[in-house]
Amino acid sequence: MAHAAPFEPFRIKSIEHIRMTTREERAEALEKAGNNLFAIPSEMVLVDLLTDSGGAAMSDAQWGALMMGDEAYAGSKSFAKFEATVRGITGFHHVIPVHQGRAAEHILFSQIVKPGDVIPSNSHFDTTRANIMAAGGKPVDCVCECAFEAEHPCVSKGNVYLPKLRRVLDTERVPFVMCTVTNNAGGGQPVSLSDLQAVSAECRKRKIPFYLDACRFAENAWFISRNEDPRPVREIARAMFDLADGATMSCKKDGLSNTGGFFACRDEGLAEKFKQRLILVEGFPTYGGLARRDLAAIAVGLEEVLDEDYLRYRVGQVAYLAGRLHDAGVPVIQPAGGHAVFIDARAFLPHIPPPQFPGQVLAVALYLESGVRSCEIGTLMFGDGVAPPRMDLVRLAIPRRAYTNTHMDYVADHIIALHHRAAQMRGLRIVQQAAALRHFTARLEEIVPTGAKA
């Protein structure tokens, strides 16, 4: 089945040169990096799909707003515009900027998580999980079971599995519930509005706060509007936020910005505690560690991301790449998510067991052959040394408005070629790692079977 490339609803006014590297140069870069793609210099990457965070191409309107930024330390006009925009979209009165999403997580959790607390979510991503644990809490994933079935046709694989959530709420000390929209760790899959309503109802019945990790709120709203509720995306987004008590957000995703984030809520007392901690570690509450011009650019980006022509293209580009791979027999999470294509690395490399990091093996091989940088979401990222996670995935996260459909064809062609010779790939082992978030800095080496040539 042929997949039509989506029409880009913009023209390109500026370009960034890509250095065309050789396979030999990339092999040397991998050796220096210890087979960790986070340690590869950006000039050695042809198509960078490591993350969709911070890599968006800003619009002419965003660049114009950036140039008009008011850099006042306190009471900046740029903050006032940012605050009004976030309030208008979310309905949350208290809006506090931070330099990126994990700063909001760190400050929030340091105020409300106590040792022994349990925090349920659909799926906690890496920094969220780490910040909960750093505060003494235990993150618990309650995502629906179809999320672990790559080919399952469910259109809301990010949903919370309500029976498990209820068990946690009834048996554990839970200071709040969180839900990530879309669900990054599970394939960029959306959470349905009906599921969010049910989670919100469970929390309100027990008087437990409910927060959204809203990094990709617009993409989630797009899926809801197509699959469940035909209202405009802006109205769907507001309906999502109306169900929650607050939200953390990295504006490096659906803020269409290269930096920044925020925490927003309805609770004045919590907002005040957050601000006091913010002043100590980030900056004054009207800039939160950011240049004020960045707040101005984010305010524009938060409006642009709700444009339905943009969202149709954005989600369509992800679906186009996923469709090309799926048609060629490459095992990918279906249906395609909102920000990334996720390859099922265990199905791609069935001869490599989870302790030998099949996701990282595939990501390293893809970079070596093509210069495409991706990200392992599996045993390297989430393994605890006791049991591997349910899935080993390779995420191809597509930065917003940054790459053309020709780039997607280049990526697809090389992954398909690798799939034909997957049996030749070997596992990896860790030779150096950190105690937490090891995937960012670990060094790995190839496992060479006895008697085989290195």
C-alpha positions, 0 to 999 in steps of 0.5 A, spaced: 500 500 500 503 506 497 502 512 502 502 519 500 507 524 503 503 529 507 503 537 504 508 541 508 503 547 510 509 552 510 515 555 505 522 554 507 526 561 508 532 559 511 536 552 511 542 549 515 547 545 512 548 538 513 555 535 513 555 528 509 559 524 513 562 517 511 561 510 514 568 510 516 567 517 519 561 514 523 564 508 525 570 512 528 565 517 532 561 511 535 568 508 537 569 515 541 562 515 544 562 508 546 556 506 542 552 511 545 548 516 540 548 521 546 555 522 545 555 523 538 557 530 535 551 533 532 555 535 526 556 528 525 549 526 524 545 527 517 538 526 520 537 527 527 531 523 530 534 522 537 528 527 540 523 531 538 525 536 544 528 543 542 529 541 535 523 545 532 524 550 526 521 556 529 516 560 524 517 568 522 512 570 527 516 566 533 523 570 530 519 576 530 517 575 537 524 573 539 527 580 537 521 584 540 523 580 547 522 585 553 528 583 558 526 586 564 528 582 570 521 582 573 514 584 570 517 583 563 511 584 558 514 578 554 512 574 561 505 577 561 504 575 554 506 568 555 502 568 562 496 570 558 497 565 552 498 559 557 491 561 561 487 562 555 489 555 552 489 551 559 484 555 564 490 555 569 490 561 573 497 560 576 503 560 570 510 559 572 515 558 567 521 554 568 527 553 563 525 546 561 520 540 563 524 536 568 525 543 572 518 543 573 517 536 575 523 537 580 520 543 583 513 540 583 515 533 586 520 536 591 514 540 594 509 534 594 512 527 594 514 524 601 518 518 601 514 512 600 509 515 596 506 512 590 505 516 584 501 512 578 501 514 571 499 511 564 507 511 563 512 515 566 518 517 562 525 517 564 526 524 567 519 524 570 521 517 573 527 519 576 525 525 579 519 522 583 525 517 585 529 522 587 524 525 592 523 518 595 517 516 591 515 510 587 513 511 580 507 506 577 505 505 570 498 503 569 497 504 562 492 499 558 495 492 556 494 494 548 500 498 549 504 492 549 501 489 543 505 492 537 500 491 532 494 492 536 489 497 532 487 500 538 487 508 537 488 510 544 494 506 546 496 511 551 490 510 556 490 509 563 488 502 565 482 504 570 482 497 574 490 497 576 489 505 577 483 504 582 487 498 586 493 503 587 489 508 589 485 504 594 492 501 597 497 506 597 499 513 599 498 517 593 499 524 593 497 525 586 496 522 579 499 524 573 497 522 565 502 523 560 499 526 553 501 523 548 504 517 552 511 518 550 514 511 553 509 507 549 509 509 542 507 516 542 500 514 543 494 518 545 490 518 551 482 518 549 478 524 552 473 519 555 479 515 559 482 522 562 474 523 564 474 517 568 481 518 571 479 525 573 473 522 576 477 517 580 481 522 583 476 527 585 472 522 588 478 521 593 480 528 593 487 526 590 490 532 585 490 530 578 496 533 573 497 532 566 504 532 563 502 536 557 508 536 553 504 534 547 497 536 548 496 539 541 498 532 538 493 528 543 487 533 542 488 532 534 487 524 535 481 526 540 478 530 535 479 525 529 477 519 533 472 521 538 470 528 539 469 532 532 470 539 536 476 543 534 482 542 537 483 548 541 476 546 544 479 539 545 485 541 548 481 546 553 477 540 555 483 536 557 486 541 561 479 542 565 479 535 567 486 536 571 488 540 577 495 542 573 500 541 568 507 540 567 510 542 560 516 542 556 515 547 551 520 544 547 515 539 544 508 542 543 511 549 544 514 549 538 520 552 541 528 551 542 527 551 550 523 553 556 517 550 559 512 551 565 508 549 571 501 551 571 495 550 576 489 552 580 492 551 587 494 558 590 498 555 595 502 550 591 503 555 586 506 559 592 511 554 594 513 552 587 515 559 586 519 560 592 523 554 590 523 556 583 527 563 586 532 559 589 534 554 583 531 557 577 530 564 577 525 570 578 517 567 577 516 572 571 522 568 567 524 562 571 531 561 568 529 563 561 531 569 557 524 573 556 525 573 549 524 565 549 518 566 553 515 571 547 517 566 542 513 560 546 507 564 547 507 564 539 508 557 538 503 555 543 498 558 538 501 556 532 501 548 535 493 549 535 493 550 527 489 544 524 493 545 518 499 544 521 497 538 526 494 534 519 501 535 516 505 533 523 501 527 524 501 525 517 509 526 516 509 521 522 504 516 519 508 516 512 514 514 515 511 509 519 507 506 513 513 506 509 516 501 514 510 497 516 509 496 508 516 493 508 515 488 513 519 492 519 515 491 526 513 498 528 508 500 533 501 501 530 497 505 529 502 511 528 503 516 534 503 523 534 511 525 534 515 519 533 515 512 529 517 506 534 520 500 532 519 494 535 526 492 536 525 485 539 521 483 533 526 486 529 532 482 532 529 476 535 536 473 536 538 478 541 535 478 548 533 484 552 540 484 557 544 485 550 540 491 549 536 490 542 534 497 541 541 500 542 544 495 537 539 497 532 540 504 533 547 504 533 547 500 526 542 505 523 547 511 525 553 507 522 549 505 516 546 512 514 548 517 519 541 517 522 540 518 530 535 515 534 533 513 541 533 507 544 527 506 549 527 499 552 532 495 557 538 500 557 533 506 558 528 503 563 532 496 565 533 495 573 538 489 573 532 485 575 527 484 570 527 488 563 521 492 561 515 490 557 518 492 550 525 494 547 523 500 542 527 504 537 524 511 537 525 515 531 522 522 534 521 527 528 523 534 530 517 539 528 517 543 521 525 541 521 525 535 516 522 534 509 518 528 506 525 526 502 528 526 509 523 521 511 524 516 505 532 516 506 530 514 513 525 509 511 530 506 505 536 505 510 531 501 516 528 497 510 535 495 508 538 493 515 531 489 516 534 485 510 540 483 514 538 483 521 541 477 523 548 479 522 547 484 528 550 482 535 548 484 542 552 490 546 554 490 553 555 496 558 562 497 560 561 504 564 554 507 567 551 512 572 547 510 577 541 514 575 539 515 567 544 511 565 542 511 558 545 518 557 552 517 559 553 509 559 558 506 554 557 500 551 561 495 547 559 489 542 559 482 544 563 478 540 562 470 540 568 466 542 572 464 536 569 470 532 572 476 529 571 482 532 
